[in-house]
Amino acid sequence: MPQSPSSVSSDLSDAQIMDAVALQRVNRLQEAIAVYKAELQRNPNNAYALSNYGGLLCSLGEFQAAKSLLAHAVRIKPDMPDAWSNFANVLFETQDYNGAIEAYKKCLTLQPQHSLALSNLGVVLDCQGRHAVALNFHKAALQIEPDNGQSRTNYALSLLAGGDYVEGFKAYEWRWNSNIIGKHNLQGPVWDGKPFLGKTLLVHTEDGFGDMLHFVRFVPYAAKRGGKIIVKVRKELLTLLQRSFPEQLFITVDEVAPPHDLECSVGSLPYLLGTTLDTIPLANGYLVPDPDKVAIWKSRLDKDLFFMSAAPTLRIGLVWAGSPHREVRYVEFVDQRRSINLHSMAPLAKVPNILFYSLQVGEKGIQAKTPPAGMKLVNHTNLLHDFDDTAALIANLDMVISVDTSVVHLAAALGKPVWMLSRFDQCWRWLSGRTDTPWYNHLRIYQQSEPLDWDAPINKVAVDLTKLEEMKRSKRK
C-alpha cells in the first residue's frame, strides 16, 4: 500500500538543519544527506536531524538504517510527533504493522491533527484488511487537508479494497495528484463518461503491463458510448490486444496519435462507466492468442515429453517475481513484498507427475537454471519476445501458478486457471478475505496470513496441487 512522504520538521534553530530541510523539499537528496551526516557527527543526539534524516532514508528504501536513526530519535525526544510518524513509516515499510500502529498512535496522542499520521494509520489498517476502521482515519485526515492528493488516494484505495467501487473509483481520480502516479499525460479535453457520438476518444496506458491487461476489458464498453476509440499501449502488448479487440485501433506509446477529440486514462474507465462489483465485465476471459503461434508452441511442448519416461498429469507455468521498477520507489517497495525466489516454491517439487514451465522473465529468470531438487522445470523464455508469445505458450498449459504480476492478468484473461500467491498487504483489486475474485472467474488467491511468511500459502498450494493431480490422474484411468 502507498506511503505518504516522510514529514520534515521545520521548527528548527540550527541553520544547517534548516538548509537540509530546504534541500530535501526540492529533492536535492544527496546534498541533504551530506548536511544531516555532518550535523549528526557534530551532535549525535540532535533529534530533529535524526528524524528528518531517518525519514529521508526511509523514502529511499534504506529501511534498517532509517529504523535505527528513528528509534534513537524517539528515545531521546519522545514528545516529538514527527519523529513518531517517521518511525511508524519505517515500521510500516518493514511490515511491522502492529508496531507501526502503536507509533502512529503515539504521534496522534501528541498531535491529534497530524494529517499525515492519520492517513498513514489508515493505510496500515487497510493492509490488515480492517477497511471499515481505516476509513475513519482517512476521513479524519481529509477533514484537516481536504486537497491532499496523497490522502485522497489512500482513501480511494481503502474504499476499493473494501469493495465500494462507486465511491472508490470516483475518489481514485485523485491519484494524479499523489506521489503514487504523479501527473497524467493527458493533453486534450478529458472524457467525462458521457456519449461521444461522432467523436474519437484516445485512451492512454497507465502503470504496468498488468494494469493495462486488467482494465483493457472496458474499452469495448466505452466504445458503445460513442464513435471511434484509439488505445495507446506499450509495444509488448500491441499484437495481442489488437487481435483481442479488432474493432478498436491500438497504437504504441511511441507513436503520434491520430487526430482525436477526447482523452482519458485506461484506469479511469471503471469510474467513467459506473462499474460496481456486480457489473465487472468479461470475467471469463477476453484475450485471444494467435492460433498459429499456439500450434507452434504445441509442437515444442510435445517434443519436451520425449525426454520423460511418462507423460505428466499437468503442465504448469511458474512465475515467482515481478518487475522491480526501480525508477518508481513506491512500486519497487511493493515488488519486494510480492516477489519471491524460485527455491521458495520447493514444496511444489514434491507433487508427482508435474512438468513446470518457467514464465519468469527479467533478472530473476536466471533462477530457472537451478530449480529446487526434484522439480522438472522447462525454460523456453528465450523465445518469449512479447505478451503474444507468452499467451500462445500459456494456451498450451493446464494452469499457471504465479505471484501477483502481469502474467496473472494475462493467463486469467485468456480464461486459463491461475493460482496466485498474494502478499499480506495485497492489491486493492483482490478484496479482503476472499480466495476468489469478481475480476476473473478462473483465479484462485493464496494470500499470506502473516507478513513476510510465504511458507503457509505455498504449502497450501502444494496440498491443493496434490489433490488436483490425483483427481486428474484418476480421470485418465
C-alpha positions in Angstrom: 0.0 0.0 0.0 1.2 3.6 -0.7 3.1 5.6 1.9 2.9 9.3 2.1 6.2 11.2 2.1 8.1 11.3 5.4 7.3 14.5 7.3 10.1 17.1 7.6 10.4 19.1 10.8 10.7 22.8 10.1 10.7 24.2 13.7 14.5 24.2 13.9 17.0 26.7 15.2 20.1 25.2 13.7 20.8 26.9 10.3 22.5 23.8 8.9 19.4 21.6 9.5 17.2 24.2 8.0 19.4 24.1 4.9 19.0 20.3 4.8 15.2 20.6 5.1 15.2 23.0 2.2 17.3 20.7 0.1 15.1 17.8 0.9 12.0 19.6 -0.1 13.4 20.4 -3.5 14.5 16.8 -4.0 18.3 17.5 -3.7 18.5 14.5 -1.5 22.2 13.6 -1.6 23.1 17.2 -0.6 20.6 16.9 2.2 22.1 13.6 3.3 25.5 15.2 3.5 24.2 18.0 5.7 22.4 15.6 8.0 25.5 13.4 8.4 27.7 16.5 9.2 25.2 17.6 11.8 25.0 14.2 13.4 28.8 14.0 13.6 28.7 17.3 15.5 25.7 16.4 17.6 24.6 12.7 17.5 21.6 13.4 19.7 20.0 16.1 17.5 16.5 14.6 17.4 15.3 16.8 14.6 18.3 15.7 12.4 17.8 12.1 13.4 14.1 12.3 12.5 14.5 14.1 9.2 17.5 12.0 8.1 15.7 8.8 9.1 12.6 9.8 7.2 14.7 10.6 4.1 16.4 7.3 4.3 13.1 5.5 4.6 11.8 7.2 1.5 14.9 5.9 -0.3 14.4 2.3 0.8 17.2 2.3 3.4 14.9 0.9 6.0 17.3 -0.7 8.5 19.4 2.4 8.7 16.3 4.6 8.9 14.9 2.4 11.7 18.0 2.8 13.8 18.0 6.6 13.4 14.3 7.0 14.1 14.3 4.7 17.1 17.1 6.8 18.6 15.1 10.0 17.8 12.0 8.9 19.7 14.1 7.6 22.6 15.8 11.0 23.2 12.8 13.1 22.3 9.6 11.1 22.9 7.4 14.2 22.7 8.2 14.8 19.0 5.2 13.9 16.8 7.0 13.9 13.5 9.6 11.5 14.8 6.9 9.1 15.9 5.3 9.5 12.5 8.5 8.8 10.6 9.3 5.9 12.9 5.9 4.4 12.1 6.6 4.9 8.4 9.7 2.7 8.5 7.9 0.1 10.7 5.2 0.0 8.0 7.7 -0.5 5.2 9.3 -3.4 7.1 5.8 -4.9 7.6 5.8 -4.5 11.4 2.2 -3.3 11.1 1.3 -3.6 14.8 4.4 -1.6 15.7 3.5 1.0 13.1 0.0 1.3 14.6 1.4 1.9 18.1 3.9 4.5 16.8 1.2 6.4 14.8 -1.0 6.4 17.9 1.8 8.0 19.9 2.2 10.6 17.3 -1.5 11.3 17.3 -1.6 11.5 21.1 0.9 14.3 20.9 -0.7 15.9 17.9 -4.2 14.8 17.1 -4.4 16.9 14.0 -1.3 15.3 12.4 -3.0 14.6 9.0 0.0 12.5 7.6 -0.1 10.1 10.6 -3.9 9.9 10.3 -3.8 8.9 6.7 -0.9 6.5 7.1 -2.5 4.8 10.1 -5.5 4.2 7.8 -3.1 2.7 5.2 -1.7 0.3 7.8 -5.2 -0.8 8.9 -6.0 -1.4 5.2 -3.0 -3.6 5.0 -4.5 -5.7 7.8 -7.9 -5.9 6.0 -9.5 -3.6 8.6 -11.1 -1.3 6.0 -14.1 -0.1 7.9 -11.8 1.2 10.8 -9.3 2.5 8.3 -11.9 4.7 6.6 -12.4 6.7 9.8 -8.7 7.7 9.8 -8.7 8.5 6.1 -11.8 10.7 6.6 -10.2 12.5 9.6 -7.1 13.2 7.5 -9.2 14.7 4.8 -11.1 16.9 7.2 -7.8 18.5 8.0 -6.3 18.6 4.5 -9.2 18.1 2.0 -7.0 18.9 -1.0 -4.2 16.5 -0.1 -3.9 14.2 -3.2 -2.0 11.5 -1.4 -4.5 11.3 1.4 -7.3 11.3 -1.1 -5.7 8.4 -3.0 -5.1 6.5 0.2 -8.9 6.9 1.0 -9.8 5.8 -2.5 -7.7 2.6 -2.2 -9.3 1.9 1.1 -12.8 2.1 -0.5 -11.8 0.0 -3.4 -10.2 -2.7 -1.2 -13.4 -2.8 0.8 -15.5 -3.3 -2.4 -17.1 0.2 -2.6 -16.4 0.7 -6.3 -18.8 3.6 -6.9 -17.2 5.9 -4.4 -13.8 4.3 -4.6 -13.2 4.8 -8.4 -14.5 8.3 -8.1 -12.0 9.1 -5.3 -9.3 7.3 -7.2 -9.3 10.1 -9.8 -7.2 12.0 -7.2 -4.3 9.6 -7.9 -3.0 12.2 -10.4 -2.2 14.5 -7.5 -0.3 11.9 -5.4 3.2 10.6 -5.2 2.0 7.2 -6.4 1.4 8.0 -10.1 2.1 11.7 -10.4 0.7 13.9 -13.2 -1.2 12.2 -16.0 -0.1 12.9 -19.6 -3.5 13.9 -21.0 -3.2 16.9 -23.2 -6.6 17.3 -24.8 -10.1 17.6 -23.4 -10.8 14.9 -20.8 -13.7 12.5 -21.4 -16.4 12.7 -18.7 -18.1 9.4 -19.5 -20.9 10.9 -21.5 -21.8 9.8 -25.0 -19.4 11.0 -27.7 -21.1 10.1 -30.9 -19.2 11.1 -34.0 -16.0 11.8 -32.0 -12.8 9.9 -31.3 -11.5 9.0 -27.8 -7.8 8.4 -27.1 -7.3 6.0 -24.2 -3.8 6.2 -22.6 -1.9 3.4 -20.9 -1.3 3.6 -17.2 1.1 1.9 -14.7 2.4 -1.5 -15.6 1.6 -4.2 -18.1 -0.8 -5.9 -15.7 -2.9 -2.8 -15.2 -3.5 -2.4 -19.0 -4.3 -6.1 -19.3 -6.7 -5.8 -16.4 -8.5 -2.6 -17.5 -8.5 -3.1 -21.3 -11.7 -5.2 -20.9 -13.6 -1.8 -20.5 -12.5 -0.5 -23.9 -15.4 -2.0 -26.0 -17.9 -0.8 -23.4 -16.6 2.7 -23.7 -16.9 2.4 -27.4 -20.6 1.8 -27.0 -20.9 5.4 -25.8 -19.5 7.0 -28.9 -17.7 6.7 -32.1 -14.1 5.7 -32.5 -11.5 4.7 -29.9 -7.7 4.7 -30.1 -5.8 3.0 -27.4 -2.1 3.7 -26.6 -0.2 0.7 -25.2 3.3 -0.4 -24.7 4.7 -2.2 -27.7 4.9 -5.6 -25.9 1.1 -5.7 -25.7 0.2 -4.3 -29.1 -0.2 -7.5 -31.2 -2.2 -9.4 -28.5 -4.6 -6.6 -27.8 -5.2 -5.7 -31.4 -6.2 -9.2 -32.2 -8.3 -9.5 -29.0 -10.2 -6.3 -29.7 -10.2 -6.0 -33.5 -12.8 -3.3 -33.6 -10.6 -0.8 -31.8 -7.4 0.8 -33.0 -4.3 0.1 -30.9 -1.0 2.1 -31.3 2.2 2.1 -29.3 3.0 4.8 -26.8 5.9 5.8 -29.1 3.6 6.7 -32.0 1.9 10.0 -32.6 -1.8 9.5 -32.0 -4.1 10.3 -35.0 -6.5 13.2 -34.6 -8.9 12.8 -31.7 -11.4 14.8 -29.7 -11.2 13.4 -26.1 -8.7 11.6 -23.9 -8.8 9.5 -20.7 -6.6 7.0 -18.9 -7.4 3.3 -19.1 -7.5 3.2 -15.3 -10.3 5.8 -15.3 -12.6 3.6 -17.4 -14.2 1.8 -14.5 -15.2 5.1 -12.9 -16.4 6.7 -16.1 -18.5 3.6 -16.9 -20.0 3.4 -13.4 -18.6 0.0 -12.6 -19.7 -1.9 -9.4 -18.7 -5.3 -8.1 -21.8 -6.7 -9.8 -21.1 -5.2 -13.2 -17.4 -6.1 -13.9 -17.4 -7.4 -17.5 -15.8 -10.4 -19.2 -14.7 -12.3 -16.1 -14.5 -15.5 -18.1 -11.7 -14.0 -20.3 -11.3 -11.7 -23.2 -7.8 -12.2 -24.7 -7.3 -14.2 -27.9 -3.9 -15.9 -28.6 -2.5 -16.3 -32.1 -3.7 -19.8 -33.4 -0.5 -20.2 -35.5 1.7 -19.5 -32.5 -0.4 -21.8 -30.3 0.2 -24.6 -32.8 4.0 -23.9 -32.9 4.1 -24.0 -29.1 2.1 -27.2 -29.0 4.8 -28.8 -31.2 7.6 -27.5 -28.9 5.9 -28.7 -25.8 5.2 -32.1 -27.3 8.9 -32.5 -28.0 9.6 -31.8 -24.3 7.8 -35.0 -23.5 10.3 -37.1 -25.4 12.7 -36.8 -22.5 10.2 -38.0 -19.9 9.5 -41.7 -19.0 5.8 -40.9 -18.7 3.5 -38.1 -19.7 2.9 -35.6 -16.9 -0.5 -35.2 -15.4 -0.3 -31.4 -15.5 1.8 -28.8 -17.3 2.0 -25.7 -15.2 3.6 -22.3 -15.8 5.5 -20.7 -12.9 6.3 -17.0 -12.2 8.0 -16.1 -8.9 8.9 -12.4 -9.3 7.5 -9.2 -10.7 9.4 -6.4 -12.3 11.3 -4.3 -9.7 10.5 -0.9 -11.4 13.4 0.8 -9.6 12.6 4.0 -11.3 9.5 4.3 -9.1 10.4 3.9 -5.4 6.9 3.0 -4.2 6.4 0.4 -6.9 9.8 -1.1 -6.1 8.9 -1.4 -2.4 5.7 -3.2 -3.3 7.6 -5.5 -5.7 9.9 -6.5 -2.9 6.9 -7.7 -0.9 5.2 -9.5 -3.7 8.2 -11.3 -5.2 9.9 -14.5 -4.0 12.8 -16.7 -5.2 12.2 -19.9 -7.2 13.5 -22.0 -4.3 10.7 -20.8 -2.1 8.5 -22.9 -4.4 10.3 -26.1 -3.4 7.2 -27.7 -1.8 5.7 -27.8 -5.3 8.5 -30.1 -6.5 7.2 -32.8 -4.1 4.0 -33.1 -6.1 4.4 -36.0 -8.5 3.8 -36.0 -12.3 4.0 -32.3 -12.8 6.0 -30.7 -15.6 6.6 -27.0 -14.8 7.4 -24.3 -17.4 9.2 -21.1 -16.4 7.3 -18.0 -17.5 9.7 -15.8 -15.5 11.4 -13.1 -17.5 13.7 -10.4 -16.2 16.7 -10.6 -13.8 15.2 -13.4 -11.7 14.7 -15.6 -14.7 18.2 -17.0 -14.3 17.0 -18.9 -11.3 15.2 -21.3 -13.7 18.7 -22.8 -14.4 18.8 -24.2 -10.8 15.3 -25.2 -9.8 14.6 -26.9 -6.4 15.6 -30.5 -6.1 13.1 -32.8 -7.8 11.4 -30.0 -9.8 11.1 -30.7 -13.5 11.3 -27.2 -15.0 11.5 -26.4 -18.7 12.7 -23.0 -19.7 11.8 -21.6 -23.1 11.7 -17.9 -22.0 14.4 -17.0 -24.6 11.6 -17.5 -27.2 9.3 -15.1 -25.4 9.6 -11.7 -27.1 6.3 -10.1 -26.2 3.0 -11.0 -24.5 1.6 -12.5 -27.7 4.4 -15.2 -27.5 3.7 -15.8 -23.8 -0.1 -16.0 -24.4 0.5 -18.8 -27.0 2.7 -20.7 -24.6 0.1 -20.4 -21.8 -2.6 -21.6 -24.1 -0.8 -24.9 -24.2 -0.5 -25.2 -20.4 -3.1 -26.6 -17.9 -2.7 -23.8 -15.5 -0.4 -21.0 -14.1 0.9 -20.5 -10.6 2.3 -17.0 -10.1 2.9 -14.2 -7.7 0.8 -11.1 -8.3 2.3 -9.8 -11.6 1.2 -9.2 -15.2 1.2 -12.9 -16.1 -1.7 -13.4 -13.6 -3.8 -11.0 -15.6 -2.6 -12.4 -18.9 -3.4 -16.0 -18.0 -6.7 -15.2 -16.3 -7.8 -13.0 -19.2 -7.1 -16.0 -21.5 -9.5 -18.0 -19.4 -6.7 -20.2 -18.0 -6.9 -21.4 -14.4 -4.5 -19.3 -12.2 -3.4 -19.8 -8.6 -2.0 -16.6 -7.4 0.4 -16.1 -4.4 -0.6 -12.8 -2.9 1.3 -10.7 -0.4 -0.3 -9.9 3.1 -0.9 -6.3 2.1 -2.4 -7.4 -1.2 -3.6 -5.2 -4.1 -7.0 -3.5 -3.6 -8.5 -5.4 -6.6 -8.4 -8.7 -4.8 -10.6 -7.5 -1.9 -10.2 -8.9 1.6 -10.9 -12.3 3.0 -11.6 -13.9 -0.4 -10.0 -16.7 -2.3 -11.9 -15.8 -5.5 -12.4 -12.5 -7.4 -15.1 -11.0 -9.5 -12.5 -9.8 -11.9 -11.5 -13.3 -13.1 -13.6 -16.5 -12.8 -10.6 -18.8 -13.0 -8.4 -17.1 -10.5 -7.8 -18.5 -7.0 -6.0 -16.4 -4.4 -3.5 -17.8 -1.8 -2.8 -14.8 0.4 -0.1 -14.6 3.1 -1.8 -14.9 6.5 1.2 -13.1 8.2 3.6 -10.5 6.7 6.8 -12.0 5.3 5.5 -15.6 5.6 5.4 -17.3 2.2 5.6 -20.8 3.7 1.9 -21.1 4.6 0.4 -20.1 1.2 3.0 -22.1 -0.8 2.4 -25.1 1.3 -1.4 -24.7 0.8 -0.8 -24.5 -3.0 1.2 -27.7 -2.7 -1.5 -29.5 -0.8 -4.2 -28.4 -3.3 -2.0 -29.2 -6.3 -1.5 -32.7 -4.9 -5.3 -33.2 -4.8 -5.7 -31.8 -8.3 -3.0 -34.1 -9.7 -4.6 -37.1 -8.1 -8.1 -36.1 -9.4 -6.8 -35.6 -12.9 -4.8 -38.8 -12.9 -7.7 -40.8 -11.7 -9.9 -39.5 -14.5 -7.3 -40.7 -17.1 -7.6 -44.3 -15.9 
